[in-house]
């Protein structure tokens, strides 16, 4: 099959490897927000499609037989565009989505908020805040002073000189997360509901150290799009499309 993976997550990379090893033609599309992404098997394209119409045209021109949306849970625009383009073109679409942390054993101890602005207002009540929200969202937090911001790459615009910046790429284990929280002396952690186990250790470390946690909730999967949690489940679905 020729499969288009809308990538950006570990699950998308895992699926590309499995499909390529199985002899399928795989194209992974990345938004291009990170200049040095992790290695991905198969063909990689970078950049947008030009909205729903552009993606629909790409599917037809390239003869794509199935699309797997393996973007981050907060990449809402491309997920919505994929749902619309695949529906109008009749192309099978599957979403790989990490399970939300709503059912996490510690979830009732966290403050759940609707968006970054609400998270910033809540974080203002803490002396030292660790931000793990991605560089694109940092503009919402510029009024905060005691900030440790962890990201893969620096944003385009300079960050406040009162912030401590940590450039690092996960996944991180609980020991390294515990050390980070202890050495930076943070009193609150702000994160998104990325879900799954890869980025979960920081939540357990925060609980051990009595660090407050503020979690930004995610939007639901576009209506009518089937979803699975793993690359293995995605392969099973793709076999059914042949």
Secondary structure, DSSP 8 states (H G I E B T S, - for coil): -EEEEE--SHHHHHHHHHHHHTT-EEEEEE---STT----SSEEEES--SHHHHHHHHHHHHT--EEEE---TT-HHHHHHHHHHHHHHT-EEEEE----GGGSTTGGGSEEESSHHHHHHHHTTSSSEEEES-GGGGGGGTT--SEEEEESS--SS---TTSEEEE--S---HHHHHHHHHHHT-SEEEEE---SSTT-HHHHHHHHTT-EEEEE------TT-EEESSHHHHHHHHHHH-
